[in-house]
Amino acid sequence: QVQLVESGGGLVQAGGSLRLSCAASGRTFSNYAMAWFRQAPGMVRTFVAAINWNDGSTAYEDSVEGRFTISRDNAKNTVYLEMNSLKPEDTAVYYCATRPVGGTEYDFWGQGTQVTVSS
């Protein structure tokens, strides 16, 4: 059974940094993409960033480009989201998810971790 466990959320002041982790288990992820999504109160869940596990190629949502960095550690089966220059509008629950490379549906999700940015 695939499991994704997020950690690293918390409360930070605007301009600060946080690093989220997503520990993945339950299958070989070499042909899968991993992504971070976020959901603010009363809003729909939206895409933040993604990385292909095999070649490390990445993609970002425009508002986080240049501030957030997604990376992976193959040995630890862990994906990270380094978040810098945080803004109050980054406040949300952040979720890790996985899908097959070339697919469109994310089939497994983590439980989420809260990120709160105070002004």
HUJONOR-V636749 format. One line per field, one symbol per residue. phi: phi as a letter, one per 30 degrees, with the letter a starting at -180 (. if undefined). burial: 1 if it has 24 or more other C-alpha atoms within 12 Angstrom, else 0. A space follows every 50 residues. Layout:
# HUJONOR-V636749
phi: ???
burial: ???
This chain:
# HUJONOR-V636749
phi: .dbbbdajdlcbdejdbbbcbbdcajadcdcbccbcbbbdeicddbdcab bdddcidbbbdedceiccbcbbcddchbccbdcchdbedddadcccbbbd eidccdcbbddjbdcbccc
burial: 00011111111100011111111100001001111111110000011111 11100001110001001111110000111111111110011111111111 1000000111011111100
